[in-house]
Amino acid sequence: RESPDVVDALLDVDARPRRPQYLLADERPLVLHDCAFETLEALPTPDALLNLHQHLAALRHKARVELAKSANALAKLENFTVRR
């Protein structure tokens, strides 16, 4: 637990004349997979499974398109020569 004085210390512009410099967090989302809950039993309906399958297939397709675009851009970039 922080002391209440921490607020005054952080707002002291003489001690800290500029904003703190923070590293940005990774923009990719946190991925959790293979999570299990011992007390929870999930019983998806056939419609829910179909919708999930369609959603994941669409995500995979989008990822493949983005991969192809970046591979194409890299291939084109390799054709450039740099002169000094």
Secondary structure as UniProt FT lines:
FT   HELIX           5..10
FT   TURN            13..15
FT   TURN            38..39
FT   HELIX           46..78
//
